[in-house]
Amino acid sequence: MSVTKDLFALPKTKKLATALVTIQDVSLMQAFLRDIMTEKEITEFSNRLLAAEMLIAGNTYTDIAEVTQLSSRTIARISQWIKTGKGGYARVLTILEAHHGHILPTRD
């Protein structure tokens, strides 16, 4: 079996996912993320989420790369995950939209 298939069967990865879903306070989540990730990692993950939102909204790779500074290869991977992945990006963005409206900047 592949590592990816079993990834969240591991107690440590399941615990991380559980911790993330348990935190309901934005300031606590920000503190937690800052403690477990570098500033560069936080920026990278934020840019990936923004890229997913922009892809779903129909923006071009060029526009997305300009706004996020992600490589076209990373944008292509995100696009592929949106199309054939587990559906996480689309579901999370739908939840964010329902609860908070557009919280990520998009290109006008």
C-alpha atoms as one frame of an Amber mdcrd trajectory, in Angstrom:
protein
   0.000   0.000   0.000   1.179   3.492  -0.763   2.178   5.974   1.901  -0.502
   8.396   0.677  -3.305   5.850   1.033  -2.331   5.035   4.623  -1.260   8.549
   5.601  -4.172   9.310   7.927  -4.317   5.780   9.317  -1.206   6.645  11.311
  -2.006   7.817  14.857   0.267  10.871  14.570  -1.324  12.138  11.342  -4.819
  11.380  12.576  -3.992  13.333  15.753  -2.857  16.328  13.688  -6.074  16.300
  11.634  -8.108  15.974  14.832  -6.230  18.881  16.431  -6.903  21.090  13.418
 -10.614  20.333  13.331 -10.901  20.802  17.096  -9.527  24.364  17.124 -12.443
  26.742  16.612 -10.773  30.022  17.584  -8.906  31.864  14.812  -6.285  33.369
  17.127  -5.594  29.968  18.684  -5.329  28.409  15.225  -2.917  31.129  14.152
  -0.800  30.538  17.257  -0.830  26.773  16.691   0.099  27.077  13.027   2.898
  29.513  13.848   4.266  27.087  16.445   4.289  24.067  14.126   5.173  25.750
  10.824   7.702  28.271   9.586   6.555  31.604   8.174   7.537  30.330   4.727
   5.370  27.204   5.142   2.384  29.258   6.299   2.793  31.554   3.295   3.157
  28.563   0.938  -0.016  26.871   2.217  -1.901  30.170   2.120  -0.824  30.715
  -1.484  -1.919  27.193  -2.418  -5.379  27.807  -0.977  -5.567  31.133  -2.818
  -4.440  29.425  -6.041  -7.177  26.807  -5.643  -9.778  29.515  -5.147  -8.495
  31.386  -8.192  -8.465  28.217 -10.310 -12.046  27.415  -9.335 -12.992  31.017
 -10.192 -11.501  30.550 -13.660  -8.330  32.624 -13.384  -5.406  31.811 -15.661
  -2.167  30.199 -14.501  -0.381  33.444 -15.402  -2.678  35.526 -13.203  -2.393
  33.019 -10.357   1.401  32.908 -10.589   1.537  36.707 -10.545  -0.635  36.980
  -7.426   0.705  33.985  -5.475   4.293  33.723  -6.720   3.741  29.952  -7.076
   5.372  28.128  -9.962   3.254  27.017 -12.899   4.115  23.427 -11.919   2.670
  23.920  -8.420  -0.425  25.579  -9.889  -0.824  22.648 -12.297  -0.585  20.195
  -9.367  -3.237  22.127  -7.461  -5.432  22.089 -10.562  -4.978  18.330 -10.839
  -5.809  17.836  -7.145  -8.970  19.907  -7.608  -9.997  17.697 -10.530  -8.963
  14.257  -9.267  -8.041  14.603  -5.590 -10.096  14.023  -2.464 -12.213  17.171
  -2.925 -10.690  18.957   0.031  -9.966  22.260  -1.670 -13.467  22.629  -3.106
 -15.213  21.606   0.109 -13.119  23.889   2.319 -13.570  26.838  -0.025 -17.326
  26.195  -0.118 -17.440  26.155   3.692 -15.374  29.348   3.914 -17.654  31.058
   1.399 -20.788  29.951   3.261 -19.517  31.101   6.639 -17.361  34.102   5.822
 -17.926  35.168   2.226 -14.809  35.693   0.131 -12.011  35.920   2.688  -9.200
  35.357   0.232  -8.303  38.058  -2.256  -9.240  37.263  -5.841  -8.369  39.022
  -9.055 -11.031  41.503 -10.192
